Amino acid sequence: MPSNERMLKILLWVCGLACASAGFPMLMPAQWMHAGHEWLGMGGFPVAPIAEYLARLVSGLFMLYGVLLIAMARDVRRYAPLITLQAFLLPASSVSSGAFGLACAMPAWWIAADVGSCVAFAAGVLLLQGLLRAEDRRKAMG
């Protein structure tokens, strides 16, 4: 069975790669963005500069976050404080975004997937970090 450190690195890599893949939507043609919006059952994409700008901006921020997760996965002990910080901030951000999504009539499946995946990821990170700390304490005691 893989070590807790290895499992944490894998978890950070997997989530990091998923988030970093948002670089593609950031650069895709606007027509694809509009078609994807309709395919997801959300109707026509708003044809306004701010809508496209915000969609691309959010994709870019997700890509940045993903790259940071991958960078932190290289040394989970060294970056433990930052890994913990993001694991606490992510669910808080996701839950508040979910509330905004409900107010904007986003589909329930979208909100559930977004909030659920963020909370599950953060819980997994915090659990594995706790196991690593316990493991380190046991080693230090003898």
C-alpha positions, -999 to 999 in steps of 0.1 A, spaced: 0 0 0 13 35 -9 25 57 20 5 86 32 30 110 17 27 93 -17 -11 93 -15 -11 130 -7 12 137 -36 -11 117 -59 -42 135 -46 -25 169 -52 -13 159 -87 -47 145 -98 -66 176 -86 -38 198 -99 -40 183 -134 -78 185 -135 -76 222 -125 -46 230 -148 -66 216 -177 -88 247 -175 -61 264 -196 -77 249 -226 -111 265 -221 -93 298 -214 -79 297 -249 -107 280 -269 -127 298 -295 -158 317 -283 -181 295 -305 -169 264 -286 -177 281 -253 -212 290 -265 -218 254 -278 -205 239 -245 -228 261 -225 -258 250 -245 -247 214 -244 -247 215 -206 -283 226 -208 -278 261 -196 -293 279 -226 -275 304 -247 -242 318 -235 -246 356 -228 -232 375 -257 -215 403 -238 -178 411 -234 -179 407 -196 -194 372 -198 -166 359 -221 -139 378 -201 -151 363 -168 -153 328 -182 -118 331 -195 -105 347 -163 -120 319 -141 -104 293 -164 -71 310 -160 -74 311 -122 -83 274 -121 -52 267 -143 -30 288 -119 -44 269 -89 -38 236 -105 -2 244 -113 3 255 -77 -11 222 -64 13 203 -87 42 225 -74 32 218 -38 30 181 -44 67 180 -51 75 185 -14 44 180 8 63 184 40 80 217 30 47 231 17 25 217 44 13 251 57 2 262 23 -14 228 15 -33 231 48 -43 268 41 -57 260 7 -75 229 21 -94 251 45 -100 280 21 -112 258 -8 -144 245 8 -153 279 22 -149 295 -12 -168 266 -29 -197 268 -5 -201 305 -9 -199 300 -47 -225 274 -44 -248 299 -26 -242 324 -55 -249 296 -80 -283 288 -63 -292 325 -64 -283 326 -101 -303 294 -108 -274 273 -118 -283 236 -122 -284 217 -89 -261 190 -104 -235 217 -112 -235 231 -76 -235 196 -60 -205 185 -82 -186 217 -75 -191 219 -38 -189 181 -33 -157 177 -51 -140 206 -34 -151 194 1 -140 158 -7 -106 170 -20 -100 192 10 -111 165 35 -88 140 18 -59 164 20 -64 172 56 -68 136 65 -36 126 48 -18 155 63 -30 144 98 -18 109 92 16 122 80 20 143 111 10 113 133 35 92 115 63 118 119 55 120 157 58 82 160 91 82 142 104 110 164 94 92 196 115 62 187 
